[in-house]
């Protein structure tokens, strides 16, 4: 019989191995690349809500969402990577802005292919298992060019974000295009996961025109088949555009189903490196004092909804580089205090902006920001999890595991033993589960306080000891059904639980106690770590006492209780499989779990050799990791643990670009008097809808009026007579915008818009002195203006229509004929309208990998001199990233932002395989390293790097060192 038992087990294992082969072949080939899942088809689910929470398919759901912008990651193969990381870090939803200008180079022209394939994006989100909050604008702000408006909208007469007929006609175009995609991905159709739809963003103007405008968008969305609830995102908790039935005095009703708002409390990291004073977490919900702005709720019939809650902050041209500061300042302690305060205030729909910021590549960035949109987010620009992702994960697992949290009312006040802390109390009216949120008083305090506080539940009255040390907060649970065991209370926080196992956590070195109730004395076994237990037969209370350190394992009847310190808890991952939830400990990241009979197939990442321990479905006997069988043995904790560690990544060799052959060609032929500009557009318009009109008697010169919207634009002014002593240019350049000028081929100089001001200008005046002795006759004034993007229209004042390029020219006493040339926004269909401007090299394809540069000369990099104007450097390099590994690479120019060396007056447009991956400005900063995502980079072959260097001329303004950087490497990933 023993032999027969082992025979059956052997047959089971062999069958599982066959299944592993079938499931793991593709994954093994790419060491972690799961085969594409078919388009999911779900039963249609209703989407409803009440004052407590969203109700999806009849199930109350706590929405824990993160913001991610696909347009800031021009690599569709990596969308899945980021979304899987968001899912793994405790999120169950993702919020997407859709950038109108990213898809529309011209009126009536819309492109949803390649990096703009939003159907593919929404399909991936559904496959990953994330609900989607769709935010298509028309206006999004988001620190993007024009706030997401297409650049061609700058020439419209009607006021944007109003009921002007031409503007509404334009928004109808956009909604028709984007709604067709969003509508077919609604959860209510059974073909997607979209649960919410936003019709506008931060529309603070409340006049009749704006009300009509919102109603038009609302009606259009419904006409386009949008059936999920519709909301507007209020800029701050001001009670603007609440549902009509809110009934709260002082609010502004509008055509919305839900009220949502954004908030960015918590203090900021200033651009000079100083840190602002911390602020207290606001009670924006049921713990507040009442009123539309001060507390309670502006919309009592809908759930508390933070459509954007600060997950970081953006950085500015000319700062010292604040993203590391922001990531730390708004790190784990901030999350526990501020996100936890929201939970205690019944904000059951929370979206954190940003969770992955990404890259404002090309001409995407609004004037206030530079290329990197890292944001100090939980997932950094190179797609790596920051330490703050751990607290986000812990809170996310908690709100999704403890179902009574989706329906709570404010409980009786709780008075702690110390005035240095406060405890906010909520109760589920159906289950009588109690939640106690303990935080400093004020919550901005960072003292070390030990205290007690009383609780009173159906189980009786108790006094709980607790400690808050530094920026911290804790949410404790009492009177709760914990996997069939009755939890009286715990001073450890619940991270997650699943059948047969529960994970609690606390700060390292702090004491804890957990009380469970049993009708008779249970069997208690401490499997590892140190804990004591006592049983009171009078109450049925089993009390565990311990100190949080490492991992304590306690077996109580059928429950394995895992009690971890914070660092150890961070090594756990909860994932869902077909047979139920799975808890995994050890790897850097766990992405997916698929169960088939006795086989449990896991995918994920390691950044170093890692342990693997799994609590999964009872029938799971075998485990594979990225398609490879992992020998594992059962433990007394009822888990499977690997016999040896999972392997980490291999080293990734990178080529030394200082040893590369660099091809070189000077550009700016437009500066020479003999340049043929006969085919250029003559600037002859006399009227403009720009908010910056030309001086009386001058023609319109603003670039948008002639169809040149992004990057560099050239002007050549022809006039006769004597040369002026000086000439002044009123120009619009956006953030850190630049102007360069030549007269008859002689360089006059350059001017950069200031960036070290509280509100940096996007428009300025540059005056250049003309060298004496210029002969009379025919003259050519050549001018290049770099347009670093259009203003956002946050103030509903058509700020996006501020002129770009030249606005007016003074100092010329004779008539001037102006010719103008910029980039063709439709020229590069693959990369889209925001990739290129009007440099000569861009217009003639010098940035493309297929361009023949064999006739160019060679130059060293770093270089020793530079001509005034623009020059190009091109090289190629091969990458050999090991298969099955994900290397996040970057390009570094010069030193770093901490260097005290003076910076040269030059800037670089970085083209990688034809993609404009950012702009480096040496004397403005702060960015020196630019992330180059896989997909733009070929990790397994040749790549072309083209640098367009615009300099003020001279040795000190020459191109500095250029080098590749390995920002992080993981074994696993999503495959390439």
MARMI-47576 format. One line per field, with one value per residue (C-alpha): residue in one letter; y, z, x. Coordinates in steps of 0.5 Angstrom, whole numbers, plus 500, padded with zeros to 3 digits. Each point is the difference from the previous one (the first is absolute). Example, Ala and Ser with C-alpha at 12.3 -4.5 7.8 and 13.67 -1.06 7.14 Angstrom:
2
type	(A; S);
v	(491; 507);
w	(516; 498);
u	(525; 502);
END
This chain:
976
type	(X; X; X; X; X; X; X; X; X; X; X; X; X; X; X; X; X; X; X; X; X; X; X; X; X; X; X; X; X; X; X; X; X; X; X; X; X; X; X; X; X; X; X; X; X; X; X; X; X; X; X; X; X; X; X; X; X; X; X; X; X; X; X; X; X; X; X; X; X; X; X; X; X; X; X; X; X; X; X; X; X; X; X; X; X; X; X; X; X; X; X; X; X; X; X; X; X; X; X; X; X; X; X; X; X; X; X; X; X; X; X; X; X; X; X; X; X; X; X; X; X; X; X; X; X; X; X; X; X; X; X; X; X; X; X; X; X; X; X; X; X; X; X; X; X; X; X; X; X; X; X; X; X; X; X; X; X; X; X; X; X; X; X; X; X; X; X; X; X; X; X; X; X; X; X; X; X; X; X; X; X; X; X; X; X; X; X; X; X; X; X; X; X; X; X; X; X; X; X; X; X; X; X; X; X; X; X; X; X; X; X; X; X; X; X; X; X; X; X; X; X; X; X; X; X; X; X; X; X; X; X; X; X; X; X; X; X; X; X; X; X; X; X; X; X; X; X; X; X; X; X; X; X; X; X; X; X; X; X; X; X; X; X; X; X; X; X; X; X; X; X; X; X; X; X; X; X; X; X; X; X; X; X; X; X; X; X; X; X; X; X; X; X; X; X; X; X; X; X; X; X; X; X; X; X; X; X; X; X; X; X; X; X; X; X; X; X; X; X; X; X; X; X; X; X; X; X; X; X; X; X; X; X; X; X; X; X; X; X; X; X; X; X; X; X; X; X; X; X; X; X; X; X; X; X; X; X; X; X; X; X; X; X; X; X; X; X; X; X; X; X; X; X; X; X; X; X; X; X; X; X; X; X; X; X; X; X; X; X; X; X; X; X; X; X; X; X; X; X; X; X; X; X; X; X; X; X; X; X; X; X; X; X; X; X; X; X; X; X; X; X; X; X; X; X; X; X; X; X; X; X; X; X; X; X; X; X; X; X; X; X; X; X; X; X; X; X; X; X; X; X; X; X; X; X; X; X; X; X; X; X; X; X; X; X; X; X; X; X; X; X; X; X; X; X; X; X; X; X; X; X; X; X; X; X; X; X; X; X; X; X; X; X; X; X; X; X; X; X; X; X; X; X; X; X; X; X; X; X; X; X; X; X; X; X; X; X; X; X; X; X; X; X; X; X; X; X; X; X; X; X; X; X; X; X; X; X; X; X; X; X; X; X; X; X; X; X; X; X; X; X; X; X; X; X; X; X; X; X; X; X; X; X; X; X; X; X; X; X; X; X; X; X; X; X; X; X; X; X; X; X; X; X; X; X; X; X; X; X; X; X; X; X; X; X; X; X; X; X; X; X; X; X; X; X; X; X; X; X; X; X; X; X; X; X; X; X; X; X; X; X; X; X; X; X; X; X; X; X; X; X; X; X; X; X; X; X; X; X; X; X; X; X; X; X; X; X; X; X; X; X; X; X; X; X; X; X; X; X; X; X; X; X; X; X; X; X; X; X; X; X; X; X; X; X; X; X; X; X; X; X; X; X; X; X; X; X; X; X; X; X; X; X; X; X; X; X; X; X; X; X; X; X; X; X; X; X; X; X; X; X; X; X; X; X; X; X; X; X; X; X; X; X; X; X; X; X; X; X; X; X; X; X; X; X; X; X; X; X; X; X; X; X; X; X; X; X; X; X; X; X; X; X; X; X; X; X; X; X; X; X; X; X; X; X; X; X; X; X; X; X; X; X; X; X; X; X; X; X; X; X; X; X; X; X; X; X; X; X; X; X; X; X; X; X; X; X; X; X; X; X; X; X; X; X; X; X; X; X; X; X; X; X; X; X; X; X; X; X; X; X; X; X; X; X; X; X; X; X; X; X; X; X; X; X; X; X; X; X; X; X; X; X; X; X; X; X; X; X; X; X; X; X; X; X; X; X; X; X; X; X; X; X; X; X; X; X; X; X; X; X; X; X; X; X; X; X; X; X; X; X; X; X; X; X; X; X; X; X; X; X; X; X; X; X; X; X; X; X; X; X; X; X; X; X; X; X; X; X; X; X; X; X; X; X; X; X; X; X; X; X; X; X; X; X; X; X; X; X; X; X; X; X; X; X; X; X; X; X; X; X; X; X; X; X; X; X; X; X; X; X; X; X; X; X; X; X; X; X; X; X; X; X; X; X; X; X; X; X; X; X; X; X; X; X; X);
v	(500; 505; 498; 501; 507; 502; 498; 504; 506; 499; 499; 507; 503; 498; 502; 507; 500; 499; 506; 504; 499; 502; 506; 502; 499; 507; 503; 496; 502; 507; 499; 503; 502; 498; 498; 506; 498; 500; 506; 499; 499; 501; 500; 507; 503; 506; 506; 504; 503; 503; 505; 494; 497; 498; 494; 496; 494; 500; 500; 506; 502; 504; 503; 501; 503; 503; 505; 498; 503; 496; 506; 501; 493; 499; 492; 496; 494; 504; 502; 493; 500; 506; 498; 493; 504; 504; 494; 497; 506; 500; 504; 497; 506; 504; 507; 502; 507; 500; 506; 503; 503; 494; 497; 506; 503; 504; 501; 494; 496; 495; 494; 494; 496; 498; 503; 504; 493; 501; 494; 496; 504; 499; 492; 500; 503; 495; 494; 502; 501; 507; 504; 507; 507; 503; 508; 502; 507; 504; 504; 496; 505; 495; 504; 498; 505; 504; 496; 495; 504; 499; 506; 501; 502; 507; 503; 499; 506; 497; 500; 493; 497; 504; 499; 503; 497; 499; 497; 495; 498; 498; 496; 496; 498; 498; 497; 496; 497; 498; 498; 495; 497; 501; 498; 493; 499; 501; 495; 500; 497; 494; 502; 504; 504; 507; 502; 508; 505; 507; 506; 506; 501; 506; 504; 506; 505; 499; 505; 498; 499; 494; 497; 500; 497; 494; 498; 500; 495; 496; 499; 499; 494; 497; 501; 496; 494; 502; 496; 501; 505; 507; 505; 506; 501; 506; 504; 500; 498; 506; 497; 502; 495; 496; 496; 503; 497; 501; 505; 503; 508; 503; 495; 501; 495; 497; 494; 495; 493; 501; 505; 499; 505; 500; 502; 501; 501; 498; 505; 501; 500; 506; 501; 503; 494; 503; 496; 503; 499; 494; 501; 495; 495; 504; 496; 500; 496; 497; 502; 508; 505; 501; 504; 500; 502; 499; 492; 495; 500; 505; 494; 496; 495; 498; 496; 504; 501; 503; 500; 502; 500; 502; 494; 505; 506; 502; 504; 506; 503; 503; 496; 496; 494; 499; 493; 496; 505; 499; 492; 501; 505; 497; 493; 494; 505; 505; 494; 497; 507; 503; 494; 497; 507; 499; 493; 502; 506; 495; 502; 493; 502; 502; 502; 501; 505; 498; 493; 499; 507; 498; 505; 506; 498; 504; 507; 497; 504; 506; 506; 499; 493; 497; 493; 496; 499; 495; 504; 497; 494; 493; 497; 505; 502; 494; 495; 498; 500; 505; 499; 503; 495; 495; 505; 501; 492; 499; 505; 497; 493; 502; 504; 494; 495; 503; 500; 504; 506; 501; 502; 504; 506; 505; 496; 503; 504; 497; 503; 498; 501; 505; 506; 499; 496; 499; 494; 500; 495; 497; 494; 495; 501; 493; 496; 504; 500; 506; 503; 505; 505; 502; 506; 506; 506; 504; 495; 503; 499; 495; 499; 493; 499; 494; 500; 496; 500; 497; 496; 497; 495; 495; 495; 505; 506; 500; 505; 499; 502; 503; 504; 506; 501; 506; 501; 494; 498; 493; 497; 495; 495; 497; 495; 497; 494; 498; 494; 496; 502; 506; 506; 504; 505; 500; 506; 497; 502; 495; 500; 495; 493; 494; 493; 497; 506; 507; 505; 505; 506; 505; 504; 497; 499; 502; 496; 497; 496; 496; 498; 494; 497; 493; 496; 495; 500; 500; 496; 505; 499; 505; 498; 505; 506; 502; 501; 498; 498; 500; 498; 503; 494; 506; 504; 495; 505; 497; 506; 499; 505; 501; 505; 502; 497; 496; 495; 497; 493; 498; 494; 501; 494; 501; 507; 502; 506; 504; 506; 504; 506; 506; 498; 492; 502; 504; 493; 497; 500; 499; 497; 497; 494; 496; 495; 506; 505; 499; 503; 500; 502; 501; 503; 507; 500; 495; 501; 494; 494; 494; 494; 494; 494; 498; 506; 507; 504; 506; 506; 506; 503; 499; 506; 495; 493; 499; 495; 498; 497; 500; 499; 498; 495; 494; 496; 503; 495; 503; 507; 503; 507; 503; 494; 496; 494; 503; 494; 501; 497; 501; 503; 500; 507; 496; 504; 497; 503; 499; 496; 505; 507; 503; 503; 507; 504; 500; 506; 504; 503; 506; 504; 505; 506; 504; 495; 500; 503; 506; 503; 508; 505; 507; 503; 506; 502; 504; 505; 502; 505; 496; 494; 499; 502; 500; 494; 503; 503; 507; 503; 505; 499; 506; 497; 495; 496; 500; 504; 503; 505; 503; 507; 505; 500; 493; 493; 494; 496; 495; 494; 496; 504; 497; 493; 500; 497; 497; 501; 504; 505; 504; 507; 504; 508; 503; 508; 505; 506; 501; 495; 502; 501; 495; 496; 497; 494; 499; 493; 494; 494; 496; 498; 501; 502; 503; 505; 500; 505; 502; 506; 498; 494; 504; 497; 505; 495; 496; 502; 495; 501; 500; 494; 502; 504; 498; 501; 499; 504; 496; 506; 506; 505; 499; 506; 498; 506; 500; 500; 507; 500; 496; 503; 503; 495; 494; 497; 493; 500; 492; 498; 494; 499; 494; 499; 496; 498; 504; 502; 497; 503; 498; 507; 500; 506; 497; 500; 494; 506; 504; 501; 495; 502; 508; 504; 507; 503; 507; 504; 499; 507; 497; 495; 492; 494; 494; 493; 495; 492; 495; 493; 496; 497; 494; 498; 495; 495; 495; 505; 505; 507; 502; 497; 505; 507; 504; 499; 499; 494; 498; 502; 496; 494; 500; 498; 493; 493; 499; 507; 499; 504; 497; 507; 503; 502; 497; 503; 498; 500; 504; 505; 506; 505; 502; 505; 504; 497; 493; 494; 493; 494; 493; 493; 493; 495; 492; 498; 493; 499; 493; 497; 499; 507; 507; 505; 507; 504; 508; 505; 505; 506; 504; 499; 500; 506; 500; 502; 507; 501; 506; 497; 502; 504; 494; 495; 493; 497; 492; 496; 492; 496; 506; 501; 507; 498; 507; 506; 501; 508; 500; 507; 499; 493; 496; 494; 496; 493; 498; 494; 496; 494; 494; 500; 507; 496; 493; 497; 494; 504; 506; 507; 507; 506; 507; 506; 507; 505; 507; 505; 507; 498; 499; 495; 501; 499; 493; 493; 497; 492; 496; 493; 494; 499; 493; 503; 493; 493; 494; 493; 499; 506; 499; 498; 504);
w	(500; 501; 494; 496; 504; 498; 493; 500; 502; 495; 494; 503; 500; 493; 497; 504; 496; 494; 501; 503; 493; 496; 505; 500; 493; 498; 507; 500; 493; 503; 507; 503; 494; 500; 494; 498; 503; 495; 501; 506; 500; 506; 502; 500; 507; 502; 503; 506; 506; 506; 506; 502; 494; 493; 499; 494; 498; 506; 504; 504; 498; 503; 494; 501; 494; 497; 494; 494; 493; 494; 496; 505; 499; 492; 500; 500; 502; 507; 502; 502; 504; 504; 501; 503; 505; 501; 502; 504; 504; 503; 494; 498; 495; 495; 498; 493; 497; 492; 497; 494; 497; 500; 495; 496; 496; 496; 500; 498; 501; 505; 501; 505; 497; 503; 506; 500; 500; 505; 499; 501; 507; 502; 498; 504; 506; 500; 499; 506; 504; 502; 499; 496; 502; 493; 499; 493; 502; 495; 504; 505; 502; 503; 498; 493; 494; 500; 505; 496; 494; 493; 498; 494; 505; 501; 494; 502; 501; 505; 507; 503; 505; 499; 496; 494; 493; 497; 506; 502; 493; 501; 506; 497; 495; 506; 504; 494; 499; 507; 502; 495; 503; 507; 499; 498; 506; 505; 506; 498; 494; 502; 495; 505; 507; 499; 506; 500; 495; 501; 496; 501; 505; 505; 497; 505; 496; 502; 495; 495; 495; 504; 502; 493; 498; 505; 498; 493; 502; 505; 494; 495; 504; 501; 493; 499; 504; 506; 506; 506; 505; 498; 504; 500; 504; 504; 501; 508; 504; 498; 499; 492; 495; 506; 498; 500; 505; 505; 504; 503; 501; 497; 494; 493; 497; 493; 495; 504; 503; 505; 504; 499; 502; 500; 506; 501; 507; 504; 499; 494; 498; 497; 494; 504; 504; 506; 503; 502; 507; 500; 500; 504; 496; 499; 502; 493; 502; 506; 505; 498; 504; 494; 494; 493; 501; 507; 501; 500; 492; 495; 497; 505; 496; 496; 503; 502; 493; 500; 492; 501; 507; 500; 499; 499; 496; 494; 499; 496; 495; 504; 507; 503; 499; 505; 498; 505; 506; 497; 501; 507; 502; 498; 501; 505; 506; 496; 496; 507; 503; 494; 496; 507; 502; 493; 502; 507; 496; 496; 494; 496; 493; 501; 494; 501; 495; 498; 501; 494; 497; 494; 495; 496; 494; 494; 500; 506; 506; 502; 500; 508; 500; 496; 497; 506; 503; 506; 505; 506; 498; 503; 494; 497; 493; 499; 502; 507; 506; 505; 508; 500; 496; 506; 504; 494; 499; 508; 500; 493; 502; 507; 497; 495; 505; 505; 497; 506; 498; 494; 505; 506; 504; 505; 507; 507; 501; 503; 506; 500; 506; 497; 496; 496; 496; 497; 498; 495; 500; 495; 500; 495; 502; 497; 503; 506; 498; 503; 497; 504; 497; 504; 498; 503; 503; 495; 495; 498; 506; 500; 508; 503; 504; 504; 502; 501; 498; 502; 495; 501; 495; 501; 502; 507; 502; 499; 501; 494; 501; 494; 498; 494; 499; 494; 494; 501; 501; 501; 498; 505; 499; 506; 500; 493; 497; 498; 495; 505; 506; 504; 501; 507; 498; 498; 501; 494; 493; 496; 493; 497; 501; 496; 501; 506; 501; 502; 500; 505; 501; 504; 501; 502; 507; 502; 504; 498; 503; 496; 503; 497; 503; 500; 504; 502; 501; 493; 498; 500; 497; 499; 494; 500; 503; 507; 503; 506; 501; 505; 500; 504; 501; 503; 494; 494; 499; 497; 501; 496; 503; 496; 497; 492; 498; 494; 498; 506; 498; 504; 499; 503; 498; 493; 499; 499; 503; 497; 504; 497; 501; 494; 496; 500; 499; 493; 498; 499; 494; 499; 493; 498; 496; 497; 506; 505; 503; 501; 505; 498; 504; 497; 493; 498; 497; 498; 494; 499; 503; 495; 503; 496; 505; 504; 496; 503; 494; 503; 496; 503; 501; 504; 500; 504; 502; 504; 505; 498; 504; 498; 504; 494; 499; 503; 494; 498; 500; 495; 499; 494; 499; 494; 496; 504; 505; 507; 505; 506; 507; 504; 507; 507; 498; 494; 495; 495; 500; 495; 501; 497; 498; 494; 496; 499; 493; 497; 499; 494; 496; 497; 494; 502; 496; 501; 495; 495; 493; 500; 493; 500; 496; 502; 498; 500; 493; 501; 503; 494; 495; 494; 502; 496; 503; 494; 502; 507; 502; 500; 506; 498; 504; 503; 506; 505; 506; 504; 506; 498; 495; 495; 501; 496; 492; 501; 497; 504; 502; 505; 498; 501; 495; 495; 502; 504; 507; 503; 501; 496; 495; 495; 497; 495; 499; 494; 500; 496; 502; 506; 506; 507; 506; 504; 499; 505; 499; 504; 500; 504; 501; 506; 506; 499; 493; 496; 494; 495; 495; 494; 496; 493; 503; 506; 506; 505; 506; 504; 505; 505; 504; 507; 505; 507; 501; 504; 494; 494; 494; 493; 496; 500; 496; 498; 497; 496; 498; 493; 498; 498; 493; 496; 493; 497; 495; 501; 506; 503; 508; 502; 506; 503; 506; 504; 503; 506; 500; 500; 507; 504; 500; 507; 501; 495; 496; 494; 503; 495; 494; 502; 494; 499; 495; 499; 502; 498; 498; 501; 498; 492; 497; 493; 498; 501; 496; 505; 498; 505; 500; 506; 501; 496; 506; 495; 497; 505; 501; 504; 505; 500; 500; 506; 498; 495; 499; 495; 500; 493; 503; 502; 493; 496; 504; 504; 506; 497; 501; 492; 499; 496; 504; 496; 497; 507; 503; 507; 507; 507; 505; 505; 495; 501; 496; 497; 495; 501; 498; 499; 499; 500; 502; 498; 503; 500; 506; 501; 506; 502; 506; 502; 498; 506; 503; 500; 500; 501; 497; 500; 496; 504; 498; 504; 507; 505; 503; 506; 496; 502; 493; 496; 494; 493; 496; 496; 499; 497; 497; 501; 494; 502; 494; 497; 507; 503; 507; 503; 501; 504; 501; 503; 504; 502; 502; 505; 495; 498; 499; 495; 501; 493; 501; 496; 494; 498; 502; 497; 506; 495; 494; 497; 502; 497; 504; 497; 504; 498; 503; 501; 502; 502; 497; 502; 504; 507; 496; 497; 501; 506; 502; 497; 504; 500; 507; 503; 505; 502; 497; 502; 498; 498; 497; 495; 494; 494);
u	(500; 506; 502; 494; 499; 507; 498; 494; 504; 505; 495; 497; 507; 501; 493; 502; 507; 496; 496; 506; 503; 494; 499; 507; 503; 499; 502; 506; 502; 500; 501; 494; 496; 493; 496; 495; 493; 494; 496; 496; 492; 497; 493; 497; 500; 496; 504; 496; 502; 497; 503; 504; 504; 500; 495; 503; 496; 496; 507; 502; 507; 505; 504; 507; 503; 506; 501; 504; 501; 501; 502; 506; 503; 500; 501; 494; 504; 501; 493; 499; 506; 498; 493; 502; 504; 495; 495; 506; 501; 492; 497; 493; 499; 504; 498; 502; 500; 499; 504; 496; 506; 504; 495; 498; 505; 495; 492; 496; 507; 500; 505; 500; 505; 507; 502; 493; 496; 495; 496; 506; 501; 493; 501; 506; 497; 495; 504; 504; 494; 500; 493; 501; 498; 500; 502; 500; 499; 499; 505; 504; 506; 504; 507; 499; 500; 494; 497; 499; 497; 502; 504; 496; 495; 504; 497; 493; 496; 495; 502; 503; 496; 494; 493; 504; 497; 507; 503; 494; 500; 508; 498; 495; 505; 504; 495; 497; 507; 502; 493; 500; 506; 498; 493; 502; 504; 495; 499; 492; 501; 504; 506; 504; 501; 499; 495; 501; 500; 502; 498; 504; 506; 501; 494; 500; 496; 493; 496; 494; 505; 504; 494; 497; 507; 500; 493; 502; 505; 496; 495; 505; 503; 493; 499; 506; 498; 504; 495; 505; 499; 503; 504; 504; 506; 500; 506; 500; 495; 495; 494; 500; 496; 496; 494; 494; 497; 506; 496; 506; 500; 505; 502; 499; 495; 502; 499; 504; 498; 505; 504; 508; 505; 508; 505; 507; 501; 507; 505; 504; 508; 502; 503; 506; 501; 497; 494; 493; 497; 496; 492; 495; 496; 493; 494; 496; 495; 495; 505; 500; 497; 494; 499; 502; 507; 502; 498; 494; 499; 498; 495; 497; 497; 506; 507; 506; 504; 507; 501; 507; 503; 508; 504; 506; 501; 503; 507; 501; 505; 506; 499; 505; 497; 494; 498; 504; 498; 493; 500; 503; 495; 494; 503; 497; 499; 496; 496; 498; 498; 496; 498; 498; 496; 496; 498; 498; 496; 496; 503; 499; 502; 508; 504; 507; 504; 505; 501; 504; 502; 504; 504; 497; 504; 500; 496; 495; 502; 496; 505; 501; 503; 506; 500; 500; 493; 503; 495; 504; 495; 499; 503; 505; 502; 504; 494; 503; 497; 502; 499; 494; 497; 500; 495; 496; 499; 499; 494; 498; 499; 497; 494; 499; 500; 496; 493; 497; 504; 495; 495; 501; 497; 503; 501; 500; 506; 506; 504; 507; 504; 505; 498; 506; 496; 493; 495; 495; 495; 495; 495; 497; 493; 498; 506; 502; 507; 504; 506; 504; 505; 506; 504; 504; 496; 501; 502; 506; 503; 506; 501; 501; 493; 498; 493; 494; 492; 494; 496; 493; 497; 495; 506; 500; 505; 507; 506; 505; 507; 504; 506; 500; 508; 501; 496; 495; 493; 496; 494; 497; 495; 495; 494; 502; 499; 507; 500; 495; 503; 497; 505; 499; 505; 507; 505; 504; 497; 497; 503; 496; 497; 498; 497; 504; 505; 501; 505; 501; 505; 503; 507; 506; 501; 493; 496; 493; 495; 494; 494; 496; 493; 499; 494; 506; 507; 503; 507; 505; 507; 505; 504; 505; 502; 498; 493; 496; 493; 495; 493; 494; 494; 496; 500; 503; 505; 507; 505; 507; 505; 506; 505; 500; 507; 501; 495; 496; 496; 494; 495; 493; 496; 499; 503; 507; 502; 506; 502; 505; 504; 500; 506; 498; 493; 502; 503; 493; 495; 493; 498; 493; 500; 494; 500; 500; 505; 508; 504; 508; 506; 507; 501; 500; 494; 494; 496; 495; 498; 496; 498; 498; 499; 506; 504; 501; 504; 503; 503; 504; 507; 506; 505; 505; 500; 493; 496; 494; 494; 493; 493; 495; 494; 500; 501; 506; 506; 505; 502; 504; 503; 500; 499; 505; 498; 503; 501; 496; 498; 494; 501; 497; 497; 496; 504; 505; 507; 505; 506; 505; 500; 497; 506; 501; 502; 506; 504; 499; 506; 499; 504; 504; 498; 506; 504; 494; 501; 496; 498; 499; 497; 498; 493; 497; 501; 494; 504; 504; 498; 500; 496; 494; 493; 496; 496; 498; 494; 499; 498; 494; 494; 498; 495; 501; 496; 506; 500; 506; 499; 505; 502; 496; 502; 504; 498; 498; 506; 498; 502; 493; 496; 505; 499; 506; 499; 506; 507; 504; 498; 504; 499; 504; 498; 502; 501; 504; 504; 505; 501; 496; 505; 496; 493; 495; 496; 494; 499; 496; 505; 496; 505; 507; 498; 506; 501; 507; 501; 504; 501; 503; 503; 503; 498; 497; 499; 494; 496; 496; 494; 501; 499; 502; 493; 494; 496; 505; 498; 498; 501; 506; 503; 507; 505; 506; 505; 502; 507; 503; 502; 494; 500; 493; 496; 496; 500; 498; 498; 500; 496; 499; 495; 500; 493; 500; 492; 494; 497; 494; 494; 498; 497; 495; 503; 503; 507; 502; 499; 506; 504; 506; 506; 501; 494; 503; 507; 502; 506; 499; 499; 498; 495; 501; 498; 500; 500; 499; 501; 499; 499; 494; 496; 498; 507; 501; 494; 504; 502; 494; 499; 504; 507; 503; 501; 503; 507; 503; 503; 493; 497; 505; 500; 507; 496; 498; 504; 500; 503; 507; 505; 506; 502; 500; 507; 501; 501; 502; 495; 501; 501; 505; 496; 494; 497; 494; 494; 498; 505; 498; 504; 498; 503; 497; 501; 498; 497; 500; 495; 500; 493; 495; 503; 497; 505; 498; 505; 501; 505; 504; 502; 506; 500; 494; 496; 504; 507; 502; 504; 497; 495; 501; 495; 498; 494; 499; 494; 501; 497; 501; 498; 496; 496; 501; 501; 502; 503; 506; 502; 507; 499; 493; 499; 499; 499; 507; 497; 495; 496; 500; 495; 500; 496; 503; 507; 501; 504; 502; 503; 502; 498; 501; 501; 499; 502; 497; 505; 498; 506; 501; 507; 507; 504; 496; 494; 501; 497; 503; 500; 495; 499; 495; 498; 497; 494; 498; 500; 495; 499; 493; 496; 495; 504; 503);
END
